[in-house]
Amino acid sequence: ATISKEQPSSAIPFDSHLGKHIPRLTITVQQVLQDLHSQNYKIISTSHLLQKIQAYDEEHDDYCHDTLTNDVSSITSSLQFLSTIGQILYFPENTKSILNDFVIIDPKWFTSAISCILSQNLKKELVETRE
């Protein structure tokens, strides 16, 4: 069997980010997400995250205040980049999924949650975890 190295047309090649400047807005978005993760957030609605980013920007009087943080498409690009490098899970609106409305801040948590749902021995695993 041969493994195809072709990527789906919607995929962004990982190496397309190498050596490129990371926009300041992306750094702001990343900082907000790290703050939320340290507060034990696992998942957040996109609209709530946008509010948090704008509040962070106002609090820190960042240069992009009232411009980029109000530009949803720029924030979406930042989320797509962070998802591409594996820091978060973000499913853009063009995927037509219930997950479009959420950003998964802790990918490991999400993977564990899904594995529990898909596990055939869920009851046994829950009993083992309680012990």
DSSP file with accessible surface (Angstrom, degrees, kcal/mol):
  #  RESIDUE AA STRUCTURE BP1 BP2  ACC     N-H-->O    O-->H-N    N-H-->O    O-->H-N    TCO  KAPPA ALPHA  PHI   PSI    X-CA   Y-CA   Z-CA
    1    1 A A              0   0  153      0, 0.0     2,-0.4     0, 0.0     0, 0.0   0.000 360.0 360.0 360.0 138.5    0.0    0.0    0.0
    2    2 A T        -     0   0  144      0, 0.0     2,-0.6     0, 0.0     0, 0.0  -0.842 360.0-136.7-104.5 136.8    1.3    3.5   -0.9
    3    3 A I        -     0   0  150     -2,-0.4     2,-0.3     2,-0.0     0, 0.0  -0.815  20.1-132.6 -94.4 123.5    0.7    6.4    1.4
    4    4 A S        -     0   0   86     -2,-0.6    -1,-0.0     1,-0.1     0, 0.0  -0.570  12.1-162.7 -75.8 133.7   -0.3    9.5   -0.4
    5    5 A K        +     0   0  202     -2,-0.3     2,-0.2     2,-0.1    -1,-0.1   0.396  54.4 115.9 -95.5   2.1    1.6   12.6    0.6
    6    6 A E        -     0   0  170      1,-0.0    -2,-0.1     0, 0.0     3,-0.0  -0.489  57.2-144.0 -72.6 140.8   -1.0   14.9   -1.0
    7    7 A Q        -     0   0  108     -2,-0.2    -2,-0.1     1,-0.1    -1,-0.0  -0.779  26.6 -96.1-102.3 149.5   -2.9   17.2    1.5
    8    8 A P    >   -     0   0   92      0, 0.0     3,-1.7     0, 0.0    -1,-0.1  -0.274  38.7-111.8 -57.5 151.5   -6.5   18.1    1.2
    9    9 A S  T 3  S+     0   0  131      1,-0.3    -2,-0.0    -3,-0.0     0, 0.0   0.786 117.2  54.9 -60.7 -25.3   -7.0   21.5   -0.5
   10   10 A S  T 3  S+     0   0   99      2,-0.1    -1,-0.3     0, 0.0     2,-0.2   0.636  88.1 100.1 -83.3 -12.2   -8.2   23.0    2.7
   11   11 A A    <   -     0   0   40     -3,-1.7    -4,-0.1     1,-0.0    73,-0.0  -0.478  67.0-140.4 -76.9 144.2   -5.1   22.0    4.7
   12   12 A I        -     0   0   72     -2,-0.2    -2,-0.1    69,-0.0    -3,-0.0  -0.917  26.5-117.6-101.8 121.4   -2.3   24.5    5.3
   13   13 A P    >   -     0   0   53      0, 0.0     3,-1.6     0, 0.0     4,-0.2  -0.357  17.8-132.7 -60.0 135.4    1.1   22.9    5.0
   14   14 A F  G >  S+     0   0  119      1,-0.3     3,-1.7     2,-0.2     4,-0.3   0.900 103.9  57.2 -57.0 -42.2    2.9   23.1    8.3
   15   15 A D  G >  S+     0   0  109      1,-0.3     3,-0.7     2,-0.2    -1,-0.3   0.597  83.9  83.2 -71.2  -5.3    6.1   24.4    6.7
   16   16 A S  G <  S+     0   0   37     -3,-1.6    -1,-0.3     1,-0.2    -2,-0.2   0.711  92.9  49.1 -68.7 -16.0    4.3   27.3    5.2
   17   17 A H  G X  S+     0   0   46     -3,-1.7     3,-1.7    -4,-0.2    -1,-0.2   0.620  83.3 114.7 -95.1 -15.5    4.7   29.1    8.6
   18   18 A L  T <  S+     0   0  112     -3,-0.7     3,-0.1    -4,-0.3    -3,-0.0  -0.330  86.7   4.2 -64.0 132.2    8.4   28.4    9.1
   19   19 A G  T 3  S+     0   0   92      1,-0.2     2,-0.3    -2,-0.1    -1,-0.3   0.528 101.0 126.0  76.9   5.9   10.5   31.5    9.1
   20   20 A K    <   -     0   0  144     -3,-1.7    -1,-0.2     1,-0.1     2,-0.2  -0.687  66.9-103.9-100.4 152.4    7.6   33.9    8.9
   21   21 A H        -     0   0  168     -2,-0.3    -1,-0.1    -3,-0.1    -3,-0.0  -0.499  30.1-133.4 -69.2 133.6    6.8   36.8   11.2
   22   22 A I        -     0   0   69     -2,-0.2     5,-0.1     1,-0.0    -1,-0.1  -0.822  27.9-117.7 -90.9 122.4    4.0   36.0   13.7
   23   23 A P     >  -     0   0   69      0, 0.0     4,-1.6     0, 0.0     3,-0.4  -0.212  16.2-121.1 -60.0 148.8    1.5   39.0   13.7
   24   24 A R  H  > S+     0   0  133      1,-0.2     4,-2.3     2,-0.2     5,-0.1   0.855 112.6  58.9 -60.7 -34.9    1.2   40.8   17.0
   25   25 A L  H  > S+     0   0    5      1,-0.2     4,-2.9     2,-0.2    -1,-0.2   0.910 102.8  53.3 -61.5 -39.6   -2.6   40.0   17.1
   26   26 A T  H  > S+     0   0    6     -3,-0.4     4,-2.8     1,-0.2    -1,-0.2   0.902 107.4  51.1 -63.5 -38.0   -1.7   36.3   17.0
   27   27 A I  H  X S+     0   0   77     -4,-1.6     4,-2.4     2,-0.2    -1,-0.2   0.918 110.7  49.2 -64.1 -41.2    0.6   36.8   20.0
   28   28 A T  H  X S+     0   0    7     -4,-2.3     4,-2.4     2,-0.2    -2,-0.2   0.939 112.2  47.4 -62.6 -47.0   -2.3   38.5   21.8
   29   29 A V  H  X S+     0   0    0     -4,-2.9     4,-2.5     1,-0.2    -2,-0.2   0.927 111.9  51.0 -60.8 -43.9   -4.7   35.7   21.0
   30   30 A Q  H  X S+     0   0   40     -4,-2.8     4,-2.4     1,-0.2    -1,-0.2   0.911 109.5  50.2 -61.1 -41.6   -2.1   33.2   22.1
   31   31 A Q  H  X S+     0   0   65     -4,-2.4     4,-2.5     2,-0.2    -1,-0.2   0.922 110.0  49.8 -64.6 -43.0   -1.7   35.0   25.4
   32   32 A V  H  X S+     0   0    7     -4,-2.4     4,-2.5     1,-0.2    -2,-0.2   0.933 111.7  49.0 -61.4 -44.1   -5.4   35.1   26.1
   33   33 A L  H  X S+     0   0    8     -4,-2.5     4,-2.5     1,-0.2    -2,-0.2   0.899 110.6  50.3 -63.7 -39.8   -5.7   31.4   25.3
   34   34 A Q  H  X S+     0   0   94     -4,-2.4     4,-2.3     2,-0.2    -1,-0.2   0.903 110.1  50.7 -65.0 -40.1   -2.8   30.6   27.7
   35   35 A D  H  X S+     0   0   54     -4,-2.5     4,-1.0     2,-0.2    -2,-0.2   0.922 111.5  47.8 -62.2 -43.3   -4.4   32.7   30.4
   36   36 A L  H ><>S+     0   0    4     -4,-2.5     5,-2.5     1,-0.2     3,-0.5   0.904 110.2  52.1 -64.5 -40.3   -7.7   30.8   30.0
   37   37 A H  H ><5S+     0   0   82     -4,-2.5     3,-1.9     1,-0.2    -1,-0.2   0.910 106.5  53.1 -63.2 -40.0   -5.8   27.5   30.0
   38   38 A S  H 3<5S+     0   0   88     -4,-2.3    -1,-0.2     1,-0.3    -2,-0.2   0.736 104.8  56.1 -69.0 -19.4   -4.1   28.5   33.3
   39   39 A Q  T <<5S-     0   0  110     -4,-1.0    -1,-0.3    -3,-0.5    -2,-0.2   0.188 125.6-106.0 -92.3  13.8   -7.7   29.2   34.7
   40   40 A N  T < 5 +     0   0  125     -3,-1.9     2,-0.3     1,-0.3    -3,-0.2   0.703  65.3 156.6  68.8  23.8   -8.6   25.6   33.8
   41   41 A Y      < +     0   0   66     -5,-2.5    -1,-0.3     1,-0.2     3,-0.1  -0.644  15.7 176.3 -72.3 137.0  -10.7   26.5   30.7
   42   42 A K        +     0   0   70      1,-0.5    64,-1.8    -2,-0.3    63,-1.4   0.700  67.6   8.6-108.3 -34.9  -10.9   23.5   28.4
   43   43 A I  E     -A  104   0A  63     61,-0.3    -1,-0.5    62,-0.2     2,-0.3  -0.981  64.4-173.3-147.6 149.2  -13.2   24.9   25.8
   44   44 A I  E     -A  103   0A   6     59,-2.2    59,-3.0    -2,-0.3     2,-0.1  -0.996  30.6-106.7-146.5 146.3  -14.7   28.3   25.1
   45   45 A S  E  >  -A  102   0A  35     -2,-0.3     4,-2.5    57,-0.2    57,-0.3  -0.441  30.4-123.2 -69.9 149.6  -17.3   29.7   22.7
   46   46 A T  H  > S+     0   0   22     55,-2.6     4,-2.5     1,-0.2     5,-0.2   0.908 111.9  51.7 -61.3 -41.1  -15.9   31.7   19.9
   47   47 A S  H  > S+     0   0   76     54,-0.4     4,-1.8     1,-0.2    -1,-0.2   0.904 110.2  48.2 -65.2 -39.5  -18.0   34.7   20.9
   48   48 A H  H  > S+     0   0   62      1,-0.2     4,-2.2     2,-0.2    -1,-0.2   0.905 110.7  52.1 -66.4 -39.4  -16.9   34.6   24.5
   49   49 A L  H  X S+     0   0    0     -4,-2.5     4,-2.7     1,-0.2    -2,-0.2   0.916 105.8  54.0 -63.1 -41.4  -13.3   34.3   23.3
   50   50 A L  H  X S+     0   0   32     -4,-2.5     4,-2.3     1,-0.2    -1,-0.2   0.915 108.7  49.4 -59.5 -41.0  -13.7   37.4   21.2
   51   51 A Q  H  X S+     0   0  123     -4,-1.8     4,-2.5     1,-0.2    -1,-0.2   0.912 110.8  50.0 -63.0 -42.0  -14.9   39.3   24.2
   52   52 A K  H  X S+     0   0   65     -4,-2.2     4,-2.6     2,-0.2    -2,-0.2   0.895 110.1  50.4 -64.3 -40.3  -11.9   38.1   26.2
   53   53 A I  H  X S+     0   0    0     -4,-2.7     4,-2.5     2,-0.2    -2,-0.2   0.932 112.1  46.9 -64.5 -44.1   -9.5   39.1   23.5
   54   54 A Q  H  X S+     0   0   57     -4,-2.3     4,-2.4    -5,-0.2    -2,-0.2   0.915 113.2  48.8 -65.6 -39.6  -11.0   42.6   23.3
   55   55 A A  H  X S+     0   0   51     -4,-2.5     4,-2.6     2,-0.2    -2,-0.2   0.916 111.5  49.7 -65.7 -41.9  -10.9   43.0   27.1
   56   56 A Y  H  X S+     0   0   44     -4,-2.6     4,-2.3     2,-0.2    -2,-0.2   0.925 110.8  50.5 -61.0 -43.8   -7.3   41.8   27.2
   57   57 A D  H  X>S+     0   0    0     -4,-2.5     5,-1.6     1,-0.2     4,-0.6   0.915 112.0  46.2 -62.7 -43.1   -6.4   44.3   24.5
   58   58 A E  H ><5S+     0   0  113     -4,-2.4     3,-0.6     1,-0.2    -1,-0.2   0.914 112.8  50.7 -65.8 -41.1   -8.1   47.2   26.4
   59   59 A E  H 3<5S+     0   0  153     -4,-2.6    -2,-0.2     1,-0.2    -1,-0.2   0.874 117.7  38.0 -64.7 -37.7   -6.5   46.2   29.7
   60   60 A H  H 3<5S-     0   0   93     -4,-2.3    -1,-0.2    -5,-0.2    -2,-0.2   0.401 100.7-133.3 -95.8   0.3   -3.0   46.1   28.1
   61   61 A D  T <<5 -     0   0  129     -4,-0.6    -3,-0.2    -3,-0.6    -4,-0.1   0.893  37.9-172.5  48.3  47.3   -3.6   49.1   25.9
   62   62 A D    > < -     0   0   16     -5,-1.6     3,-1.7    -6,-0.2    -1,-0.1  -0.263  35.4-110.9 -69.6 160.0   -2.1   47.2   23.0
   63   63 A Y  T 3  S+     0   0  133      1,-0.3    -1,-0.1     3,-0.0    -2,-0.0   0.759 115.5  59.1 -65.2 -23.7   -1.4   48.9   19.6
   64   64 A C  T > >S+     0   0    0      3,-0.1     3,-2.0     2,-0.1     5,-1.3   0.340  75.1 142.9 -90.5  11.1   -4.2   46.9   17.9
   65   65 A H  T < 5S-     0   0   59     -3,-1.7     3,-0.1     1,-0.3   -11,-0.0  -0.231  75.5  -1.3 -53.4 133.0   -6.9   48.3   20.3
   66   66 A D  T 3 5S+     0   0   93      1,-0.2    -1,-0.3   -12,-0.1    -2,-0.1   0.537 131.7  60.2  63.3   6.9  -10.2   49.0   18.5
   67   67 A T  T X 5S+     0   0   89     -3,-2.0     3,-0.9     4,-0.0     4,-0.3   0.499 111.3  16.9-121.5 -80.6   -8.8   47.9   15.2
   68   68 A L  G > 5S+     0   0   52     -4,-0.4     3,-1.5     1,-0.2     7,-0.3   0.854 121.3  58.7 -68.1 -35.6   -7.5   44.4   14.8
   69   69 A T  G 3 <S+     0   0    2     -5,-1.3    -1,-0.2     1,-0.3   -15,-0.1   0.691 107.7  48.9 -70.6 -13.4   -9.2   43.0   17.9
   70   70 A N  G <  S+     0   0   79     -3,-0.9     2,-1.0    -6,-0.3    -1,-0.3   0.426  90.5  92.5 -97.4  -2.3  -12.5   44.0   16.4
   71   71 A D    <>  -     0   0   60     -3,-1.5     4,-1.8    -4,-0.3     3,-0.5  -0.803  57.9-170.0 -94.7  99.1  -11.7   42.4   13.1
   72   72 A V  H  > S+     0   0   73     -2,-1.0     4,-2.9     1,-0.2     5,-0.2   0.864  83.3  57.2 -60.6 -36.6  -13.1   38.9   13.4
   73   73 A S  H  > S+     0   0   74      1,-0.2     4,-2.1     2,-0.2    -1,-0.2   0.882 106.4  49.4 -66.5 -34.0  -11.4   37.7   10.2
   74   74 A S  H  > S+     0   0   31     -3,-0.5     4,-1.9     2,-0.2    -1,-0.2   0.908 112.9  46.8 -69.1 -39.8   -8.0   38.6   11.6
   75   75 A I  H  X S+     0   0    1     -4,-1.8     4,-2.6    -7,-0.3    -2,-0.2   0.917 110.2  53.5 -67.4 -40.4   -8.8   36.8   14.8
   76   76 A T  H  X S+     0   0   28     -4,-2.9     4,-2.7     1,-0.2    -2,-0.2   0.917 107.5  51.3 -59.5 -41.7  -10.1   33.8   12.8
   77   77 A S  H  X S+     0   0   71     -4,-2.1     4,-2.3     1,-0.2    -1,-0.2   0.903 109.6  50.1 -61.9 -40.5   -6.8   33.7   10.9
   78   78 A S  H  X S+     0   0    4     -4,-1.9     4,-2.6     2,-0.2    -2,-0.2   0.919 111.0  48.8 -63.6 -42.9   -4.9   33.7   14.2
   79   79 A L  H  X S+     0   0    1     -4,-2.6     4,-2.2     2,-0.2    -2,-0.2   0.904 110.2  51.4 -64.6 -39.7   -7.0   30.9   15.5
   80   80 A Q  H  X S+     0   0   60     -4,-2.7     4,-2.4     2,-0.2    -1,-0.2   0.914 110.7  48.8 -63.5 -41.3   -6.4   28.9   12.3
   81   81 A F  H  X S+     0   0   37     -4,-2.3     4,-2.0     2,-0.2    -2,-0.2   0.952 111.8  47.8 -62.2 -48.7   -2.7   29.4   12.7
   82   82 A L  H  <>S+     0   0    1     -4,-2.6     5,-2.0     1,-0.2     6,-1.0   0.853 113.0  49.6 -63.7 -32.3   -2.7   28.3   16.3
   83   83 A S  H ><5S+     0   0   31     -4,-2.2     3,-1.3     4,-0.2    -1,-0.2   0.907 107.0  55.2 -70.6 -39.8   -4.8   25.3   15.4
   84   84 A T  H 3<5S+     0   0   46     -4,-2.4    -2,-0.2     1,-0.3    -1,-0.2   0.876 109.2  46.6 -61.3 -37.1   -2.4   24.4   12.6
   85   85 A I  T 3<5S-     0   0   59     -4,-2.0    -1,-0.3    -5,-0.1    -2,-0.2   0.426 119.0-112.1 -89.5   2.6    0.6   24.3   14.9
   86   86 A G  T < 5S+     0   0   50     -3,-1.3    -3,-0.2     2,-0.2    -2,-0.1   0.541  83.4 118.6  88.2   8.7   -1.4   22.2   17.5
   87   87 A Q  S   <S+     0   0   80     -5,-2.0     2,-0.3     1,-0.1    -4,-0.2   0.816  85.9   2.2 -76.7 -30.1   -1.8   24.7   20.3
   88   88 A I  S    S-     0   0    4     -6,-1.0     2,-0.5    -9,-0.1    -2,-0.2  -0.875  72.0-115.5-140.0 174.6   -5.6   24.6   20.1
   89   89 A L  E     +B  104   0A  46     15,-2.2    15,-2.8    -2,-0.3     2,-0.4  -0.990  38.7 168.2-116.7 123.5   -8.3   22.9   18.1
   90   90 A Y  E     -B  103   0A  11     -2,-0.5    13,-0.1    13,-0.2    10,-0.1  -0.995  21.0-161.0-138.8 129.7  -10.4   25.3   16.0
   91   91 A F        -     0   0   63     11,-0.6    11,-0.2     8,-0.5     6,-0.1  -0.929  23.4-136.1-113.2 106.2  -12.8   24.3   13.3
   92   92 A P    >   -     0   0   25      0, 0.0     3,-2.1     0, 0.0     4,-0.2  -0.085  27.6-100.5 -61.5 163.3  -13.5   27.3   10.9
   93   93 A E  G >  S+     0   0  140      1,-0.3     3,-1.4     2,-0.2     4,-0.1   0.738 115.3  70.2 -58.7 -25.4  -17.0   28.1    9.8
   94   94 A N  G 3  S+     0   0  123      1,-0.2    -1,-0.3     2,-0.1    -3,-0.0   0.530  83.8  72.4 -75.4  -0.2  -16.6   26.4    6.4
   95   95 A T  G <  S-     0   0   65     -3,-2.1    -1,-0.2     2,-0.1    -2,-0.2   0.565  92.7-139.8 -89.0  -8.2  -16.5   23.0    8.1
   96   96 A K    <   +     0   0  193     -3,-1.4     2,-0.3     1,-0.2    -2,-0.1   0.949  53.1 133.3  49.8  60.4  -20.3   23.0    8.9
   97   97 A S  S >  S-     0   0   49     -5,-0.2     3,-1.7    -6,-0.1     4,-0.2  -0.945  71.9-117.2-134.8 158.0  -20.0   21.5   12.3
   98   98 A I  G >  S+     0   0  137     -2,-0.3     3,-1.2     1,-0.3    -1,-0.1   0.783 113.3  68.7 -63.9 -23.9  -21.3   22.2   15.8
   99   99 A L  G >  S+     0   0   40      1,-0.2     3,-2.0     2,-0.1    -8,-0.5   0.614  74.1  87.2 -72.7  -9.1  -17.7   22.7   16.8
  100  100 A N  G <  S+     0   0   19     -3,-1.7    -1,-0.2     1,-0.3    -2,-0.1   0.800  85.4  54.9 -57.3 -30.4  -17.6   25.9   14.6
  101  101 A D  G <  S+     0   0  104     -3,-1.2   -55,-2.6    -4,-0.2   -54,-0.4   0.358 105.8  63.2 -87.3   5.5  -18.8   27.9   17.6
  102  102 A F  E <   -A   45   0A  72     -3,-2.0   -11,-0.6   -57,-0.3     2,-0.5  -0.936  60.1-150.6-133.9 154.0  -16.1   26.7   19.9
  103  103 A V  E     -AB  44  90A   0    -59,-3.0   -59,-2.2    -2,-0.3     2,-0.8  -0.994  20.8-142.1-118.6 126.0  -12.3   26.9   20.4
  104  104 A I  E     -AB  43  89A   1    -15,-2.8   -15,-2.2    -2,-0.5   -61,-0.3  -0.820  17.4-175.7 -91.9 110.8  -10.9   23.9   22.2
  105  105 A I  S    S+     0   0    8    -63,-1.4   -62,-0.2    -2,-0.8    -1,-0.2   0.797  75.6  45.3 -78.1 -30.1   -8.1   25.3   24.5
  106  106 A D     >  -     0   0   23    -64,-1.8     4,-2.0     1,-0.2     3,-0.3  -0.809  62.2-179.1-120.2  88.9   -6.9   22.0   25.7
  107  107 A P  H  > S+     0   0   31      0, 0.0     4,-2.5     0, 0.0     5,-0.2   0.843  83.6  57.0 -58.0 -33.3   -6.5   19.5   22.9
  108  108 A K  H  > S+     0   0  171      2,-0.2     4,-2.3     1,-0.2     5,-0.2   0.911 106.7  48.9 -64.9 -42.2   -5.3   16.7   25.2
  109  109 A W  H  > S+     0   0   96     -3,-0.3     4,-2.6     2,-0.2    -1,-0.2   0.934 111.4  49.6 -60.1 -45.5   -8.5   17.0   27.3
  110  110 A F  H  X S+     0   0   41     -4,-2.0     4,-2.7     1,-0.2     5,-0.2   0.921 110.0  50.5 -62.0 -42.9  -10.6   16.9   24.1
  111  111 A T  H  X S+     0   0   91     -4,-2.5     4,-2.5     1,-0.2    -1,-0.2   0.919 112.0  47.6 -61.8 -43.3   -8.8   13.8   22.9
  112  112 A S  H  X S+     0   0   69     -4,-2.3     4,-2.0     2,-0.2    -1,-0.2   0.909 111.5  50.7 -63.9 -41.8   -9.3   12.1   26.3
  113  113 A A  H  X S+     0   0   34     -4,-2.6     4,-1.9     2,-0.2    -2,-0.2   0.936 112.5  45.7 -62.7 -45.5  -13.0   13.0   26.3
  114  114 A I  H  X S+     0   0   62     -4,-2.7     4,-2.6     1,-0.2     5,-0.2   0.909 109.9  54.3 -66.0 -39.1  -13.6   11.7   22.8
  115  115 A S  H  X S+     0   0   65     -4,-2.5     4,-1.2    -5,-0.2    -1,-0.2   0.881 107.5  51.2 -65.0 -34.6  -11.7    8.5   23.6
  116  116 A C  H  < S+     0   0   48     -4,-2.0    -1,-0.2     2,-0.2    -2,-0.2   0.910 111.1  48.1 -65.3 -41.1  -14.0    7.9   26.6
  117  117 A I  H  < S+     0   0  122     -4,-1.9    -2,-0.2     1,-0.2    -1,-0.2   0.913 117.6  40.7 -65.5 -40.9  -17.0    8.3   24.4
  118  118 A L  H  < S+     0   0  132     -4,-2.6    -1,-0.2    -5,-0.1    -2,-0.2   0.611  90.7 110.9 -84.9 -11.3  -15.7    6.0   21.8
  119  119 A S    ><  -     0   0   29     -4,-1.2     3,-0.7    -5,-0.2    -3,-0.0  -0.402  57.3-153.4 -68.7 135.9  -14.3    3.4   24.2
  120  120 A Q  T 3  S+     0   0  189      1,-0.2     3,-0.2    -2,-0.1    -1,-0.1   0.704  95.8  51.5 -79.7 -20.3  -16.1    0.1   24.3
  121  121 A N  T 3>  +     0   0   95      1,-0.2     4,-2.6     2,-0.1    -1,-0.2  -0.149  69.1 132.9-107.2  37.7  -15.0   -0.5   27.9
  122  122 A L  H <> S+     0   0   61     -3,-0.7     4,-2.7     1,-0.2     5,-0.2   0.920  71.0  50.0 -57.9 -47.0  -16.2    2.9   29.2
  123  123 A K  H  > S+     0   0  174     -3,-0.2     4,-2.1     1,-0.2    -1,-0.2   0.937 112.7  47.4 -59.9 -44.0  -17.9    1.4   32.3
  124  124 A K  H  > S+     0   0  127      1,-0.2     4,-2.4     2,-0.2    -1,-0.2   0.924 112.4  49.6 -62.8 -43.7  -14.8   -0.6   33.2
  125  125 A E  H  X S+     0   0   74     -4,-2.6     4,-2.2     1,-0.2    -1,-0.2   0.888 109.3  51.7 -65.2 -38.1  -12.5    2.4   32.7
  126  126 A L  H  X S+     0   0   80     -4,-2.7     4,-1.6    -5,-0.2    -1,-0.2   0.910 110.2  48.8 -65.5 -40.1  -14.8    4.6   34.9
  127  127 A V  H  X S+     0   0   67     -4,-2.1     4,-1.0    -5,-0.2    -2,-0.2   0.930 112.0  49.2 -64.2 -42.7  -14.7    2.1   37.7
  128  128 A E  H  < S+     0   0  106     -4,-2.4     3,-0.3     1,-0.2    -2,-0.2   0.867 108.8  53.2 -64.8 -36.4  -10.9    1.8   37.4
  129  129 A T  H  < S+     0   0  109     -4,-2.2    -1,-0.2     1,-0.2    -2,-0.2   0.837 105.3  54.1 -70.0 -32.5  -10.5    5.6   37.5
  130  130 A R  H  <        0   0  206     -4,-1.6    -1,-0.2    -3,-0.2    -2,-0.2   0.748 360.0 360.0 -71.6 -25.2  -12.6    5.9   40.7
  131  131 A E     <        0   0  181     -4,-1.0    -3,-0.0    -3,-0.3    -4,-0.0  -0.162 360.0 360.0 -77.5 360.0  -10.4    3.4   42.6
